[in-house]
Amino acid sequence: MFELAITTLLSPVVLFFALGLAASLARSDLVVPEEAAKLLALYLLLAIGYRGGAELAHYGLSRYLAFALLAGFILSALLPFLAFALLRKLTAFSRIDAAAIAAHYGSISVVTFLAMTSLLQQFQIAYDGFMVAVAAVMEAPAIFVGLILARQGASTGPKINSNLLREIALNGSIVVLIGAFAIGALTGAKGMANLKPFLIDVFPGFLCLFLLDMGLVAGRGLRQGWRLLTLPAYAFAVIMPLLSATIALVAAWTIGLSVGSTAIFMTLAASASYIAVPAALKVALPEANPALSLTLSLCLTFPFNLLLGIPLYLATAQAVIR
């Protein structure tokens, strides 16, 4: 565990995140242009999706894929209920704000997923390529549940209609992730060989640059949003990922996933969305305060997972899965 923690803390992706965080807190004028940040996010989604599809083409379909997809879907739908209950118990957040935050914690962070896969590759621990499909499946269910929670007990509220369904289904991150996965599955090893310089060789550098930007964003969020939160809210940002990872560990053990795939599944469950869910809820739940959700998910849970959670999840998976 200690070796994993040190390796994670001294990895380039974590150090670049720490650089961005420190620069932002120190009020440096360092900035990654918004359009460049969007391009980096698009590249990362495309690369991880394509590589996952190519892995699926190589290994083929299996019952583990079907079970993992089902488990991911169910977990993404159930975790918001747990998050909502904790928030209503620990904090004075309104029903709508608690529901919005719960939706963030039922969905996933692709960047946290990438950080775990990077660590697995560093330790040469195998994992199933189809886990990227599980990540894609876990994006949307939490949004629907969050809206249902927001509507309970209210005579008026956000309506789940065809426009909202379309907004979620065609969310850019979901489209790119699933689309690239499908293309990778269709083109397989030959396509992967052709795109290796783009998808493999430059990937670590682009990931570091993206994490630098995430550090800058997290620092700005902490400077602006920390006054809105109480101590129990801060505790929630650490307790919730640990509970989610534990539930995911039980599900992965039941399915029979490998050590690497179990570590990824735990990471997906423990992560919180700060891209797809905020974009969807901005339209579907405009009454919610986005500063609360983003401060918790991006500024607190994301660094916790990156610095401490990831090595803990991997060490736990190695101890439990045989």
N, C-alpha and C positions, 0 to 999 in steps of 0.2 A: 504494500500500500504506500509506504513512504517513498519507495523508488518511483512508483507510478506518479505520485504527487510531484516529486521533484522534476521528473521528465516532462510532465505537463506544464509546470510553471516555467521551465526553461525552454519550452518549444517556441519556435518563431511566431506561430499564430497567437499564442498567449502574450508573448512579449510585445508584439506589435499592438495588440489590444491595450495592454498596459501603457504603452507609449501614447496612444491616442487619448486614453482616459486621463493620464497625468497632464498631457498638454492642454486638454480642455479644462481641467480643474484649475490649472495655473493660468488660464485665460490667454493661452498662446493664440496667435493668429493663424495657426496651422489649420488648413481646411482641405477637404476632398470635394471638388466640385460636384454639385448634385447630380448632374447628368452622368458624370463619370461613375458615381456611386451606383446609379441605376444600372449602368452598363455592367459593372462588376457583379451586381446581384443577378442580372440576367445570365451572365456567363456561368456563374456558379451553379445556378439551377439547371442550365442546359447541360453542363458537364456532368453533374452528378446523376441527372436523369438518364443521359445517354449511356454512361458507364454502367448504371444499374441494368438497363435494358440489354446491353451487350452481354453482361454476366448471366442474365436470364436465358438468353439465346444459347449461351455456352453450356449451361447446366440443365436447362429444360425445366418444365413445370413439375411441381411436386405437391404432395399434400401439405407440406410445411408452408408453402406459399399461400394456399387457400386458408389454412388455419391462422397464419400470421396476419393476413389481410382482414379476416373476420375479427380477430382479437384486437387489431389496431382500431378498426371501426367502432367496436363496442367500447373500448377504452376511451376513445375520444368523445364518445357520447355520454359516458358515465362520469368522467373526471370533473366536468363542470358542476355536477350536482354536489360533489364533495367539496370543491372549491367554494361554491356558493354558500354551503352550510357553514364552513369555517369562517368565511368573511362575515356572515350575518351574526355569528357567535362572537367573533373577536373584535369586530370593528363597528363603527356607527355609519358605515356607507349605506346609501339608499339602495333600495331593491334594484334599481336600474344600473347603478354603478357596480354593485356586487355582481349582477348578472353579466355585465360587460367584461369585468375582470375574469370571471369564471370562464367565459368563452375563450379568453386568451390562454388560460391555463389548461384548457382541454385540447387546444390545438398544439402545433409544434413549431420549433425553430429549426429551419434548415441549416443555419450556420452552426448551431450546437451539434447537429447531426454530423456536419462536415468535420468539426473538431474531433469528435469521437472516431470517425473513420480514419482521420489522419493519425491519431494515436495508435489505432489498431494496426495500421500499415507500418508505423514506426517499430512496433513490437512484433511484426510479422504474425499477427493473429488473424486467421481467416474469418470471413463473415460472408453471408449470403447476399449476392447482388440485388436480390428482389426486395431487400429492406427499403430501397428507395421507393418502391411501390407502396409499401406500408406507410412510409412518410407521407406520400401523396394522399392516401386514403384518410389519414388522420388530420388533414387540414380543415375540412369543412364541417363534419358532424357537430363539433363544439359550437359553431356559430348558430346553428339551428337551436341547439339546447339553450344557449345563452338567451336567444330571443324568446323562447318559451318561458324561461325563468323570469325574464323581464315583464312578460305579459301577465303572469299569475297574479290574481288579486287586483288587477287594474281594469277598469272599464274601457280605457283607451290604451293603446300601445302600438308598438311596431307590428305590422302585419306581414306574415310569411306568404308572399304572393309570387306570381310567376316572374315579376321583375327582379325580386330579391333572389329567387332561385337562379336566375340567369346571371345575376351579378356575382354570386358565389361560384357557380360552375365555370364562369369565364374569367375569374380572377387571374390576372397575368401569371402569378407564381404557379398556380395549379396547372394552367394551360401549358406553360413551358416545361414544368416537371414531368407531367404525364405525357405530353407530346414527344419530348426528347427520349423518355423511357421507351415509348412505342417505336420510335425510329431506331433506337439502339437495338431493340429486340428484333426488328426486321432486317437490319443490316449486319448484325452480329460481329464476328471477329474481323471480317474483311473491312467493314466500315470503321471499326475501332483502330485497325492498323493504319488506315488512311488518315485518321484524325488524331493519331497519337501525339504529334507535336503540339496540337491545339488543346487537347483534352487532358493530357498527362504531364507533358514536360513543363508547361508554364502555369499549371494549376496551383502549385504551392505559392508562387509569387503573387498571383492574383488574390488568393485567399488571404495572404498577409496584408495586402493593401486594403482589402475589404474589412478585415478586422481592425485595422488602423482607423478606418472611418467609423466603425461601430464603437470604438473606444471614445472617439470624439463626440458621437451622438449620445452615448451613455453619460459622459461627463456633463454635457449641456443639460441633459434631463435631470441629473442629480442636483445641479445648481438651481434649477428652476422648480423642481417638484418635491424636494425633500420636506418642505414645510407643510405640504398637504397631508402627510402621513403620520400616523401614530406608531408607537412602539409595537403594538399587536399587528399592525399592517406590515411592518418590517419583518416580524417573526413569520407571518404567513408566507412571505416571499422565499423563505428557506424551508419551512415545514412542508409546504405543498409539494415541491419537487421531490422531497425525500419520500413522502407518502406515495406519490404517483409512481416513482421508480420501484418501490417495494411491491406495489400491485402488479406492475409490469413484469417484475421478476417472477412472481408466482405464475402469471399467464405464460411467460416464455418457458418456464420449467415444465408446465403442463403440456405445452405444445411439443416440446422437445427440441427447441432451437439450440444452436451451437453457442459456445461461450461468446464469440464475437457478435453474433446476431442478438444474443440476449443483452449484451452491453449496449448495443445500438437501440434495442427496444426500450430499455430502461431510460436511456438518454432522451429518446423521443417523448416518452411519457412525462419525464421530468422537466422538459423544456417548455417554454411559453412563447406563443407567437407575438411578434411585434411588427410584422409586415402584412400578412394576409388578413388576419382578423381585424386590425385597426382599419384597413381599407374597406372591408365589408361593413363594419359597424358604423363607420362614418356616414354611410347611406342608410343603413337599417335602424340604427339606434342613435340618432343625433343628440338626444337628451343626455347621454352618458358623457362624463368628463374624461377625455382621452389622456389627460395628464396623469390621472391615477393609474390607469392600466399600463401605460408605457413606462412610468417610473418604476412600478413593481416588476413588470416582465423584462424590460430591457436594461434598466439601471441597477436592478438588484438580483433577480433570478438568473439572468444571463451571465453576469460575472461570477456568481456563486457556482453555477454549473461549469463554467469554463475553468475556474481556478481549483475548485474542490470537488464538485459533483462528478465530473467525468472520471477522474482516477478512482473515486469511491465506487462508482457503478461498475467499472471494469474489474476492480478487485473483488467486489461482491459476486459478480458473475463468475469469475474464476474460482471462487470458493464454493459456490453452490452448484454450478453446472459441471457435470462429470462426463 
